[in-house]
Amino acid sequence: MQAEAPEARTSLYADALSEAEQAAYFAALDVPGLDQEIAVLRAKLRTQLKENNLRGVLRLVDGLAKALVARLKLAPGSEEQLLRAVRALLAETAALEEQRGDGS
């Protein structure tokens, strides 16, 4: 599923994000199994990585992990889904860190 343009979507949180964060937010919405709050945290994580704010990055990764665990506790037998989601979060964080290191 491809992300729709921000103008085509509405959200409770979108107006609280910068234009760049909104683009990341709407892209994050398309990650399977994650809700809007996770998408906001991912968009904010990207910003903190670009700003080289390690404290903010660590705080947001912690929040993402907790939110993911809480959401998956609602679905019985979701351990494998949790493992895949945590791996995806770590891979995304590493990719963003690599982008930031390249000056992108």
Wavefront OBJ file of the C-alpha trace (Angstrom):
o trace
v 0.000 0.000 0.000
v 1.431 3.335 -1.021
v 1.078 6.376 1.229
v -1.502 8.878 0.095
v -0.577 12.527 -0.181
v -1.032 14.294 3.180
v -3.799 16.441 1.679
v -5.828 13.289 0.979
v -5.700 12.050 4.579
v -6.888 13.429 7.854
v -5.580 12.670 11.295
v -5.982 13.632 14.890
v -2.233 14.283 15.118
v -1.152 15.660 11.735
v -1.630 19.327 12.600
v 0.734 18.932 15.571
v 3.602 17.970 13.242
v 5.816 20.056 10.994
v 5.412 19.619 7.240
v 8.440 17.299 7.108
v 7.157 15.298 10.085
v 3.746 15.000 8.424
v 5.318 13.363 5.377
v 7.163 10.883 7.601
v 4.013 10.375 9.687
v 1.824 9.520 6.704
v 4.485 7.135 5.388
v 4.708 5.483 8.827
v 0.938 4.917 8.842
v 1.422 2.337 6.106
v 3.634 0.098 8.250
v 1.428 -2.944 8.929
v 0.133 -3.516 12.447
v 0.933 -0.102 13.877
v -1.503 2.591 14.871
v -1.415 6.376 14.547
v 0.397 6.927 17.841
v 3.240 4.714 16.662
v 3.351 6.678 13.403
v 3.690 9.956 15.341
v 6.512 8.528 17.447
v 8.311 7.354 14.299
v 7.987 10.776 12.694
v 9.314 12.438 15.858
v 12.150 9.876 16.043
v 13.240 10.840 12.541
v 13.367 14.488 13.577
v 15.394 13.721 16.707
v 17.878 11.692 14.659
v 18.319 14.540 12.175
v 18.877 16.944 15.075
v 21.437 14.535 16.596
v 19.475 14.528 19.862
v 20.531 11.239 21.440
v 18.402 11.790 24.551
v 15.326 12.363 22.374
v 16.132 9.337 20.224
v 16.485 7.069 23.250
v 13.288 8.419 24.813
v 11.322 7.874 21.610
v 12.714 4.384 20.957
v 11.754 3.469 24.517
v 8.270 4.887 23.965
v 7.906 3.057 20.656
v 8.897 -0.238 22.213
v 6.471 0.215 25.110
v 3.619 1.248 22.825
v 4.253 -1.725 20.572
v 4.322 -4.171 23.462
v 1.133 -2.702 24.941
v -0.672 -2.889 21.604
v 0.404 -6.468 20.937
v -0.597 -7.628 24.430
v -4.164 -7.177 23.269
v -3.727 -9.858 20.595
v -3.168 -13.398 21.904
v -0.297 -15.301 20.292
v 1.364 -12.190 18.890
v 4.928 -12.880 20.054
v 6.193 -13.442 16.504
v 4.487 -10.259 15.323
v 6.136 -8.364 18.193
v 9.550 -9.740 17.258
v 9.078 -8.721 13.607
v 7.893 -5.249 14.621
v 10.842 -4.687 16.989
v 13.266 -5.847 14.287
v 11.633 -3.454 11.822
v 11.894 -0.601 14.342
v 15.584 -1.302 14.902
v 16.242 -1.517 11.157
v 14.365 1.742 10.541
v 16.276 3.488 13.318
v 19.600 2.242 11.925
v 18.663 3.389 8.412
v 17.718 6.840 9.664
v 20.956 7.064 11.633
v 22.902 6.067 8.514
v 21.076 8.738 6.486
v 21.878 11.322 9.121
v 25.538 10.269 9.085
v 25.664 10.707 5.300
v 24.507 14.300 5.659
v 21.151 13.518 4.083
l 1 2 3 4 5 6 7 8 9 10 11 12 13 14 15 16 17 18 19 20 21 22 23 24 25 26 27 28 29 30 31 32 33 34 35 36 37 38 39 40 41 42 43 44 45 46 47 48 49 50 51 52 53 54 55 56 57 58 59 60 61 62 63 64 65 66 67 68 69 70 71 72 73 74 75 76 77 78 79 80 81 82 83 84 85 86 87 88 89 90 91 92 93 94 95 96 97 98 99 100 101 102 103 104
